[in-house]
Amino acid sequence: MIKESKLLDLDEIERVTLSHYENNAESFWQGTRDHDVSQNITAFLKALPKDKALDILDFGCGPGRDIYTFKSLGHKPVGLDGSERFCQMAEQYSGCAVLHQQFLKLELEENSFDGIFANASMFHIPSNELPRVLEQMHRSLRVGGILFSSNPRGNTEGWQGERYGHYMEIESSQRFLEQSGYKIVNHYYRPEGKPREQQPWLAIVSEAQ
């Protein structure tokens, strides 16, 4: 089967998806600001050094919920989002620097981060672009750096309303990660404590090799 992303213009995919978030920024913030992602933050930080303030990139930071948390824990987070409105909201809420960059047009400095926290964001990257983006993220990580990702599970790719999504299970995710120089050190399903069929989210902790 031909991947839908190959039939569509990549600029159009980003434009329409980002327009959805721009047009729904306030309602998105109200609907997600109280989400409990402490399990994800704990799993991410557990894989990183404990004795220093960490340089963290929140990839797809949205309105700033998680960069605020990382800052409150004594770390040095930087946000990144393709939505200009989200960047403004995140800077105001967290007081942290936020990079306005689209996922398919990243400009990240090499060896800049101890870890990248990509919570509910990377599934918007089309499958044929994912290896390139993962390699760019890899170069921005320091030796032994950690990439955390949490995405909806599945085996489909395409439009869901006004958002483009690429949904994978652990096997496909592992192939993409290993091909781009990462080793999975932990993975789990969310919400915690539910039967697998009631856990739509896959979380993965990977180390840059």
C-alpha positions as CSV (number, residue, x, y, z in Angstrom):
1,M,0.0,0.0,0.0
2,I,1.3,3.5,-0.9
3,K,1.7,5.7,2.1
4,E,-0.8,8.6,2.0
5,S,2.0,11.1,2.8
6,K,3.7,10.3,-0.5
7,L,0.6,11.4,-2.3
8,L,0.4,14.7,-0.5
9,D,2.4,17.9,-0.4
10,L,4.4,17.9,2.9
11,D,4.0,21.7,3.2
12,E,0.2,21.2,3.0
13,I,0.3,18.5,5.7
14,E,2.1,20.9,8.1
15,R,0.0,23.9,7.1
16,V,-3.4,22.2,7.7
17,T,-2.3,20.5,10.8
18,L,-0.8,23.6,12.3
19,S,-3.8,25.7,11.3
20,H,-6.0,23.3,13.4
21,Y,-3.9,24.0,16.5
22,E,-3.7,27.7,15.8
23,N,-7.5,27.9,15.5
24,N,-8.0,25.8,18.6
25,A,-5.2,27.0,20.8
26,E,-7.3,28.2,23.8
27,S,-9.6,25.2,23.9
28,F,-6.6,22.8,23.5
29,W,-4.9,24.5,26.5
30,Q,-8.0,24.2,28.6
31,G,-8.5,20.6,27.7
32,T,-4.9,19.5,28.3
33,R,-3.4,21.8,31.0
34,D,-4.4,19.4,33.8
35,H,-3.5,16.1,32.1
36,D,-1.4,14.0,34.4
37,V,1.8,13.1,32.5
38,S,3.9,12.6,35.6
39,Q,4.5,8.9,34.6
40,N,6.1,10.1,31.3
41,I,8.2,12.8,33.0
42,T,9.4,10.4,35.6
43,A,10.3,7.7,33.0
44,F,12.2,10.4,31.0
45,L,14.2,11.8,33.9
46,K,14.9,8.4,35.4
47,A,17.0,7.6,32.3
48,L,19.1,10.8,32.6
49,P,21.8,12.0,35.1
50,K,20.5,12.9,38.5
51,D,23.3,15.3,39.6
52,K,22.8,18.3,37.3
53,A,20.4,20.7,35.8
54,L,19.5,19.1,32.4
55,D,19.3,20.8,29.0
56,I,15.9,19.5,27.8
57,L,14.1,20.2,24.5
58,D,10.3,19.8,24.8
59,F,9.5,18.8,21.2
60,G,6.0,20.0,20.4
61,C,5.7,21.8,23.7
62,G,2.2,23.2,23.0
63,P,1.1,25.9,25.4
64,G,3.9,25.1,27.9
65,R,2.6,22.7,30.5
66,D,5.6,20.4,30.6
67,I,8.4,23.0,30.1
68,Y,6.9,24.7,33.2
69,T,7.2,21.4,35.1
70,F,10.8,20.8,34.0
71,K,11.8,24.3,35.0
72,S,10.1,23.9,38.4
73,L,12.2,20.8,38.9
74,G,15.4,22.8,38.4
75,H,16.2,21.9,34.8
76,K,16.9,24.2,31.8
77,P,14.1,23.4,29.3
78,V,13.6,24.9,25.9
79,G,10.3,24.5,24.1
80,L,9.8,23.9,20.3
81,D,6.5,24.1,18.4
82,G,5.3,24.8,14.9
83,S,2.3,26.8,16.1
84,E,3.2,30.4,16.6
85,R,0.3,30.8,19.1
86,F,1.5,27.9,21.1
87,C,5.0,29.4,21.3
88,Q,3.6,32.7,22.6
89,M,1.5,30.9,25.2
90,A,4.4,28.7,26.3
91,E,6.8,31.5,26.7
92,Q,4.2,33.5,28.7
93,Y,3.2,30.5,30.9
94,S,6.7,29.1,31.6
95,G,9.1,32.0,31.2
96,C,11.3,29.7,29.1
97,A,12.7,30.2,25.6
98,V,10.6,28.6,22.9
99,L,11.7,27.8,19.3
100,H,9.2,28.5,16.6
101,Q,10.1,25.6,14.2
102,Q,8.1,23.2,12.1
103,F,8.9,19.6,12.6
104,L,9.9,19.1,9.0
105,K,12.1,22.2,8.9
106,L,14.1,21.8,12.1
107,E,17.2,23.9,12.7
108,L,18.7,22.4,15.9
109,E,22.3,22.9,17.1
110,E,24.4,19.8,17.4
111,N,25.1,18.4,20.9
112,S,22.8,20.9,22.6
113,F,20.5,18.7,24.7
114,D,20.8,16.0,27.4
115,G,17.3,14.9,26.5
116,I,14.4,15.4,24.2
117,F,10.8,15.1,25.5
118,A,8.4,14.5,22.7
119,N,5.0,13.9,24.4
120,A,2.1,13.5,22.0
121,S,3.8,15.2,19.1
122,M,5.9,13.0,16.8
123,F,2.9,11.1,15.4
124,H,2.3,14.2,13.2
125,I,5.5,13.4,11.2
126,P,4.8,11.5,8.0
127,S,6.5,8.1,7.8
128,N,8.7,9.0,4.9
129,E,10.1,12.0,6.7
130,L,10.4,10.3,10.2
131,P,14.0,8.9,9.6
132,R,15.3,12.3,8.6
133,V,13.7,14.0,11.6
134,L,14.9,11.4,14.0
135,E,18.5,11.8,12.7
136,Q,18.3,15.5,13.2
137,M,17.1,15.1,16.7
138,H,19.9,12.5,17.3
139,R,22.5,15.0,16.2
140,S,21.2,17.6,18.6
141,L,21.6,15.2,21.6
142,R,24.8,14.8,23.5
143,V,26.4,11.3,23.8
144,G,24.1,9.0,25.6
145,G,21.2,11.5,25.4
146,I,17.6,10.4,25.8
147,L,14.7,10.7,23.5
148,F,11.3,10.2,25.1
149,S,8.2,9.8,22.8
150,S,4.6,9.1,23.6
151,N,2.2,8.6,20.7
152,P,-1.2,7.0,19.9
153,R,-0.9,3.3,19.0
154,G,-2.0,1.9,15.7
155,N,-1.0,0.8,12.2
156,T,-2.5,3.6,10.1
157,E,-1.3,6.8,8.5
158,G,-3.4,9.7,7.1
159,W,-5.8,12.5,7.9
160,Q,-7.9,12.4,11.1
161,G,-10.1,15.5,10.5
162,E,-7.7,18.4,10.1
163,R,-4.7,16.7,11.6
164,Y,-2.3,14.3,9.9
165,G,-1.2,11.3,11.9
166,H,1.2,8.4,11.6
167,Y,0.3,5.7,14.2
168,M,2.6,2.8,15.1
169,E,2.9,-0.1,17.4
170,I,6.2,-1.0,19.3
171,E,7.6,-3.1,16.4
172,S,7.4,-0.4,13.8
173,S,8.6,2.2,16.3
174,Q,11.6,0.1,17.2
175,R,12.6,-0.2,13.5
176,F,12.5,3.5,12.9
177,L,14.4,4.3,16.1
178,E,17.1,1.7,15.6
179,Q,17.7,2.7,12.0
180,S,18.3,6.3,13.2
181,G,20.8,5.4,15.9
182,Y,18.7,4.9,19.0
183,K,18.3,1.9,21.4
184,I,15.1,1.4,23.3
185,V,15.7,1.1,27.0
186,N,12.1,1.1,28.2
187,H,8.5,1.2,26.8
188,Y,5.1,1.0,28.4
189,Y,1.4,1.7,27.6
190,R,-0.9,4.3,29.0
191,P,-3.1,4.9,30.9
192,E,-1.4,2.9,33.6
193,G,-3.2,0.0,35.1
194,K,-5.7,-0.6,32.3
195,P,-6.2,-3.6,30.1
196,R,-4.1,-3.3,26.9
197,E,-7.1,-2.7,24.7
198,Q,-7.8,0.3,26.9
199,Q,-4.3,1.7,26.6
200,P,-4.2,3.8,23.4
201,W,-0.8,5.4,24.1
202,L,2.6,3.9,23.6
203,A,5.5,5.5,25.5
204,I,9.2,4.8,24.6
205,V,12.4,5.8,26.2
206,S,15.4,5.6,23.8
207,E,19.1,6.3,24.2
208,A,21.1,7.9,21.4
209,Q,23.9,5.5,20.5
